[in-house]
C-alpha cells in the first residue's frame, strides 16, 4: 500500500487542481499564454553549495552543477549526468527539479549538465533535439562515454531516450546508462488503458497532454521515434533504470517499454509503485527516498564508482535550505 503521506499529497493535489491546465487544448493554450513563467534558475541555496556555471547552446542556457568538495558528504566522481527536465515539452524547469538535481549531484558526487531546451508550442521537437544532441556531443568531447549517464523525468525522460536513440543512429558513442522517471514515451496518448488510469491520476489529463504532444511534434509525425521513442529501435540502448507509479497515466508507456525490453533483450530494471503519482521519485515520500537510493546505486554501478554516502546524511544536509519541498 502507498504510504500515508503519498496518499495525502495526491488528495491535496487533486483538490488544488494543480494540473487543471491539462483539461483540454484550449485551457492549456490559455495557460501558456497568460500564466507560463520562464524557466526557474538554480535557487540561491544551490549556488552556495555547488559550483554552478552556464553556457549557451543555440540561444538556450545549459547549466552545469558540480559538487564543491568532499565536505558535502560525497566523494567526487569522474563523470557527468545529463539531466533533461520534464514539463510536457511546454513548461520550463521547476524548482522541485532543481532540488532533485542538487540532491542527486550531492549523493552521486558527479557533475550534472542541465539544458533548458526550446519549448512547444513556439518550437518543435527538432529544435529541442538539436540542443540536447549538441550538448551531448560536447560532453562526449570531455568525458569517456562510460562516464556519461542520461537522466530525465516525464517529457524529459522521453527526450533522454530519444537522444540516446539519435546518438546511436548518428554513430556516436552511447552513454553508460539511462535513468527514466515516469517517462513520456508516446505523445499520441492513444492507449485505451489510460482512460481508467486517468480516473486515479491526481495530476495529469490526457486531452491537454495530447495537445502538448501534437505541438511538440509540429511537422513531424507523433509516432516518429524522435517525438515518441517507444516507436523506435530499442536494441542497442544502454542499461535502463525506470520508475513509474500506478496512479500515473504514463504507466502505459513504462509498461510497454518494459515488455518490449523483455522480448528484445534490452537491459531494463523497472520499478512500479502501487498507488503512486507522477514523477514520485522527485517528491518527498518514503517511496521517493527508496527510488533515489536505487538511482544512486545504479548510476555508481554503471560508471563503476565507489559506494555512495548514506541517504540520511545527504537528506539532512539539503533539508536545511529553504523551499525544498516546493516547486
C-alpha positions in Angstrom: 0.0 0.0 0.0 1.2 3.5 -0.8 2.4 5.5 2.2 0.1 7.8 4.1 1.9 10.9 3.1 1.8 10.0 -0.6 -1.9 9.4 -0.4 -2.5 12.6 1.4 -0.4 14.5 -1.1 -2.3 13.0 -4.0 -5.6 14.0 -2.3 -4.3 17.6 -1.8 -3.1 17.8 -5.4 -6.4 16.7 -6.7 -8.3 19.2 -4.5 -6.0 22.1 -5.6 -6.4 21.2 -9.3 -2.7 21.7 -9.9 -3.0 20.0 -13.3 -6.2 21.8 -14.4 -4.4 23.4 -17.3 -4.3 20.0 -19.0 -8.1 19.6 -19.1 -8.2 20.4 -22.8 -6.2 22.0 -25.6 -7.9 25.4 -25.2 -7.3 25.6 -21.5 -3.6 24.6 -21.9 -3.1 27.2 -24.6 -4.6 29.9 -22.4 -2.4 28.9 -19.5 0.7 29.1 -21.6 -0.3 32.5 -22.9 -1.2 34.0 -19.6 0.5 32.1 -16.8 3.6 30.4 -18.1 6.6 31.6 -16.2 10.1 31.4 -17.6 12.3 28.5 -16.5 13.4 28.7 -12.9 17.1 29.3 -12.5 19.1 27.4 -9.9 18.0 28.7 -6.5 20.3 30.5 -4.1 20.9 27.6 -1.8 22.3 25.6 -4.7 24.6 28.4 -5.7 26.0 28.3 -2.1 26.6 24.6 -2.1 27.6 23.8 -5.7 29.8 25.1 -8.5 27.2 26.4 -11.0 28.1 27.7 -14.4 26.2 28.2 -17.6 26.8 28.4 -21.3 24.6 29.0 -24.3 23.6 26.4 -26.9 21.5 27.6 -29.9 20.4 30.6 -27.7 19.4 28.4 -24.7 21.0 28.2 -21.3 22.9 25.0 -20.4 23.8 24.7 -16.7 26.5 22.7 -15.0 26.0 21.8 -11.4 29.0 20.2 -9.7 29.8 19.4 -6.0 32.2 21.9 -4.4 34.1 19.5 -2.1 34.1 16.3 -0.1 32.6 18.3 2.8 29.2 17.9 1.1 29.3 14.2 2.1 30.2 12.6 -1.2 33.5 11.8 -2.9 33.9 13.5 -6.2 33.3 11.0 -9.1 34.7 11.4 -12.6 31.6 11.6 -14.8 28.6 13.6 -15.8 24.8 13.1 -15.7 22.9 14.9 -18.4 19.6 15.7 -16.8 16.6 16.6 -19.1 13.7 18.2 -17.2 10.0 17.4 -17.8 7.1 19.7 -18.2 5.1 18.2 -21.1 7.5 19.9 -23.5 5.7 23.2 -22.8 6.9 24.2 -19.4 10.4 25.1 -18.2 12.3 23.5 -15.4 10.6 23.7 -11.9 12.1 24.3 -8.5 11.4 20.7 -7.5 13.5 19.5 -10.4 16.4 21.7 -9.3 16.0 20.2 -5.8 16.3 16.7 -7.3 19.4 17.7 -9.3 21.0 19.1 -6.2 20.2 16.1 -4.1 21.4 13.6 -6.8 24.6 15.6 -7.5 25.5 15.5 -3.8 24.8 11.9 -3.4 26.5 10.8 -6.6 29.4 13.2 -6.3 29.0 13.8 -10.0 28.5 16.9 -12.1 25.1 17.4 -13.7 24.5 19.1 -17.1 21.0 20.6 -17.4 20.0 22.0 -20.8 17.0 24.4 -20.8 15.8 23.3 -24.3 13.3 25.1 -26.6 9.6 24.6 -25.6 6.4 24.0 -27.6 4.2 25.4 -29.0 6.7 28.1 -30.1 9.3 25.4 -31.0 9.0 21.8 -32.3 10.9 18.7 -31.4 13.6 19.3 -34.0 14.7 22.4 -32.1 14.8 20.6 -28.8 16.7 17.6 -30.3 19.2 19.9 -31.8 20.0 21.5 -28.5 20.3 18.3 -26.4 22.2 16.4 -29.1 24.6 19.3 -29.4 25.1 19.3 -25.6 25.6 15.5 -25.7 28.3 15.8 -28.3 30.1 18.5 -26.2 30.0 16.1 -23.3 31.5 13.3 -25.4 34.4 15.6 -26.1 35.0 16.0 -22.4 34.2 12.6 -21.0 34.6 8.9 -21.9 31.1 7.6 -22.8 31.4 5.1 -19.9 31.3 8.1 -17.6 28.1 9.6 -19.1 24.6 9.0 -17.9 21.3 10.3 -19.4 18.5 11.0 -16.9 15.1 12.6 -17.3 11.7 12.9 -15.8 8.3 12.8 -17.7 8.8 14.5 -21.0 12.5 14.8 -20.2 12.6 11.0 -19.8 11.1 10.7 -23.3 13.6 13.2 -24.7 16.5 11.4 -22.9 15.5 8.1 -24.5 15.1 9.8 -27.9 18.5 11.4 -27.5 20.1 8.0 -26.8 18.5 6.6 -29.9 19.5 9.6 -32.1 23.1 9.3 -30.8 23.3 5.6 -31.7 21.7 6.3 -35.1 24.3 9.0 -35.8 27.2 6.7 -35.0 28.0 8.4 -31.7 29.1 6.5 -28.6 26.2 5.7 -26.3 26.1 6.6 -22.7 26.8 4.2 -19.8 23.1 4.2 -18.7 19.7 5.8 -18.9 17.5 6.7 -15.9 13.9 7.4 -16.8 11.4 8.7 -14.2 7.8 8.4 -15.3 8.9 8.8 -18.9 6.5 10.1 -21.6 7.4 7.8 -24.4 4.2 8.1 -26.6 2.8 11.5 -27.1 -0.2 10.2 -29.0 -2.0 9.3 -25.7 -4.0 6.7 -27.5 -3.5 3.7 -25.2 -7.1 2.7 -24.1 -5.8 1.7 -20.6 -5.1 5.4 -19.9 -8.9 6.1 -19.7 -9.2 4.2 -16.4 -5.8 5.3 -15.1 -6.8 8.9 -15.6 -9.6 8.5 -13.0 -7.0 7.9 -10.3 -4.2 10.2 -11.6 -4.3 13.4 -9.5 -2.1 15.4 -11.8 -2.3 14.6 -15.5 -5.1 14.7 -18.0 -5.0 13.1 -21.4 -6.6 15.8 -23.5 -4.1 18.5 -22.6 -1.2 16.2 -22.8 -2.2 15.1 -26.2 -2.3 18.7 -27.4 1.1 19.4 -25.9 2.5 16.4 -27.7 1.0 17.5 -31.0 2.5 20.9 -30.6 5.9 19.4 -29.8 5.8 17.1 -32.8 5.0 20.0 -35.2 5.6 18.9 -38.7 6.9 15.6 -37.6 4.6 12.6 -37.1 3.7 12.0 -33.4 4.8 8.4 -33.9 8.3 9.4 -35.1 10.8 8.0 -32.6 12.3 11.5 -32.1 8.9 12.5 -30.7 7.6 9.2 -29.2 10.6 7.0 -28.7 8.5 3.9 -27.8 8.1 3.5 -31.6 11.8 3.4 -32.2 14.5 0.8 -32.2 15.4 -0.1 -28.7 18.1 -2.7 -29.4 21.5 -1.4 -28.6 20.3 1.0 -25.9 22.4 1.1 -22.7 21.1 -0.3 -19.4 17.9 1.5 -18.3 16.6 2.1 -14.8 12.9 3.2 -14.9 10.3 4.2 -12.3 6.5 4.8 -12.6 3.6 4.8 -10.2 0.3 3.1 -11.0 -1.7 6.4 -10.5 0.0 8.0 -13.5 -1.4 7.9 -17.0 2.1 7.4 -18.3 2.1 4.0 -16.6 1.1 2.5 -20.0 4.3 3.9 -21.6 6.6 2.4 -18.9 4.9 -1.0 -19.1 5.2 -1.0 -22.9 8.9 -0.3 -22.7 9.4 -2.9 -20.0 7.5 -5.5 -22.1 9.4 -4.7 -25.3 12.7 -4.9 -23.4 12.0 -8.3 -22.0 11.1 -9.6 -25.5 14.0 -7.8 -27.3 16.7 -8.5 -24.8 17.3 -4.9 -23.6 18.5 -4.5 -20.0 15.7 -2.6 -18.3 15.2 -2.5 -14.5 11.7 -1.3 -13.9 10.2 -0.3 -10.6 6.4 0.2 -10.5 4.9 1.5 -7.2 1.2 0.8 -6.5 -0.8 4.0 -5.8 2.0 6.4 -6.5 1.6 9.6 -8.6 3.5 11.1 -11.5 7.3 11.5 -11.0 7.1 10.3 -7.4 10.9 9.8 -7.1 11.3 13.6 -7.2 8.9 14.1 -4.3 9.2 13.6 -0.5 7.6 10.2 0.2 9.3 7.1 1.7 8.9 5.6 -1.8 10.7 8.6 -3.2 13.7 8.1 -1.0 13.8 4.4 -1.8 13.8 5.2 -5.6 16.5 7.8 -5.2 18.7 5.4 -3.3 18.3 2.9 -6.1 19.2 5.6 -8.7 22.4 6.3 -6.8 23.4 2.6 -6.6 22.5 2.1 -10.3 24.5 5.1 -11.6 27.5 4.3 -9.5 27.4 0.8 -10.7 27.1 1.9 -14.3 30.1 4.2 -14.1 32.0 1.8 -11.8 32.4 4.2 -8.9 32.7 3.8 -5.1 29.9 3.3 -2.6 27.7 6.4 -2.1 27.2 8.3 1.1 24.2 7.5 3.3 20.9 8.8 2.3 20.3 10.3 5.7 23.5 12.3 5.5 22.6 13.9 2.2 18.9 14.5 3.0 19.7 16.2 6.3 22.2 18.4 4.7 19.9 19.6 1.9 16.8 19.9 4.1 18.4 22.8 6.0 17.7 25.0 3.0 14.5 26.9 2.3 11.8 25.9 -0.1 13.0 22.4 -1.0 9.6 20.8 -0.9 8.1 23.5 -3.2 8.1 23.7 -6.9 
